[in-house]
């Protein structure tokens, strides 16, 4: 009996650790479906890996005004969206910690550094169904790194920019913070795809 209790506790801890770890590492679960949903003109895609090193981590934390989670350094996967041989956009799967576990999102960016749309792959946050609605998602479209998604130095959504669904508390901030992070990473890792007219240069 004692050994059974120890085994149950061990398994519970392992599952808890797994569910709360590797937030930044997020699988692109349905690339063949979602790529063409986000980019109807696409004919293909290919993955590229970029490494978030100490220098990039420091720059990102200064921009966010928040320390990154312990598991956010290292390799990050992006997807170049292709029309023939031409790159027409970038997709970034990303997982962010929410109140009830990991929230998995897929961000689509234009080559001039603007959000095209996002999809929620998995989420246990309350009100997730309302966050998937176009009424909420369209508020992110066309926005860039210049837009204040969160209140300065916090992870809280800026309700002057993005209006959350009524009564939905945690999820909107998770999504807004993820948008801010991934726009930074996109601009930092892929400067060649940004219009020179875009402001907010990163040193």
N, C-alpha and C positions, 0 to 999 in steps of 0.2 A: 504493500500500500504506500509506504514511504517513497519507494522508487517511482511509483506511478505519479504521485504528487509532484516530485521533482521534475519528471519528464513533462508534465503538463505546464508547469511554470516555465521551464526552459523553452518549450515550443511557443508559449504565449509571448515571451520576451523576444524571441527570434522574429515572430511575425510582426510584433510591434515595431521592432527595429527596422525590419524590411519596409514596412509601410511608411515609415517616416524618414527613410534614407534615400539618397540619390535623387533629391528633388529636381536637380537641374537636368539629369539624364532622363530623357523621355523618348520612347519609341514612337516613330511615325507609323501608326497602326494600320492605316488604310491609304497608303500613298497613291495607289492606282485610282482610287475613287476620289480622294480629297484634292489631289493635285489638279484634276480637270474640273472639279467643282469650283475651286478657288481661281483657277486660270483656264477658262473655257477655250482659249486659243492655243493652249500648250499641246505639244506633240511628244513631250518626254521630260525627264528630269534626271539629275545625277546628284549624288551626295558629295559633300566636301566637309572636311574636318578642320577645325581651327582650335588652337590651344590657348586657353586663358591662363597666361603665365602671371608671375608676381607683378610685373609692370602694369599689365592690363587690369589685373584685379584691383590694384591700388587706384588706377584712374577711374575705374567703374565705381568703386566705393566712394570716391570723392564726388563723383557725379550724383550718385544716389543719396549721399548723406547717410548711408547705412552700411554696416559690414555685410558682406556676403555670407551665405551659409557655408559651413565647413566643406560641403561636397560640391561646390560650384566651380572650383578650379579644375584645370585639366582640359580634356578634349570635349568639344562641342560640335554637334553635327548640324549642318545646314543643307538645304536642297536647292540647287540651281534649277529653275524652271526653264525649259527650252521650247522654242518654236523653231524646229529644224536645228540649226547650229547656234542660233541666236539665244542669248539669255534674256528672258523677258520679266523675270521676277525671282524672288527668293522666298522659300518657305522655311520656317523655323519651329520645330516641335519643342515645347518647353513645359516643364513641370514646376509648379510652385506650391509651397506648403500652405494649406488652408486650415481652418479650424477643425475639420473632420477628416483630414488626410490630404493626400496629394491631389492637386488639380492639374490635369493634363490639357494643354492647349496647343493649337497649331496656328501660327501666325503667318500671314501672307503679306509680303512687302513689295512695293513697286521699286523700280530702279532709281527713282528720285527720293527714296527714303520715306515714303508714306505707307501707312497701313492700308491694305486693300480690304482685309477682313480677317476674322479669326473664327476658329471652330473649337468647341470643347469636346475633347475625346472622352475624358472620364472626370467625374467630380461627385463627391458626396456632400457638397455644401448645400445648405438649405436654399431653395429657390433657384437651383441650377437650371431647371426647365425654362425659367423666365430670363435667365442670362443668355440662353441660346436663341431667344427671339430676335428677329431683325430690329425691333424697336430699340433694344439695348445695343446690339452689335454695330448698328450703323453710326452710332455716335463716335466710334473709333476710326471710321473710314476717312482717309484723307489727312489724318493727323500724323505728325512727325515728331522727331526728337525735340523740336522747339516747343512742343505743347506740354504744359504742366499737368501730367496725368495724376500725380499725387501731391499732397501738401508737402511743401519743402522740408526735407530732412526726415520724412516719415514714410510709412508704407500705406497710409490712408488715402483713399481716392479723393481727388479734388472734385467735389460736387458742383463747383462752378463750371467745370468743363464737361464732365460726364455725369449724367443724372442716373443713379441706380434705380432699379425697380422698387417700388414702395414696399418696405418691410423686409427687403433682402439686404442683409448686413455685411457679411464677411466676403462673399464671392466677388462683388464688384471691385473691392480693394485689391484682392488677389490678382484679378485680371488686369487692372490698371497698372499695378506694380510690375507685372510680367511684361506688359507693353513697353514700359519705360526701360526695363532691363534689356529687352531684345532689340529695341531700336538702337540702343547704345552699342550692343555687340555687333549688330549689322553694320552700323557706320564705322565702327572700329576695325572690324575684320574685312570689310569689303568697300574700302573707300573708292575703288575704281568704278563702282556701280552707282555712285551718288552724283547728282547734278552739282556742279560747282556753285550753283546759285543757292544751295542749301546752306543755312547758317549753322551756328552752334558747333564750331570746329572743336575737335578733341585733340589735345596734345598727347 
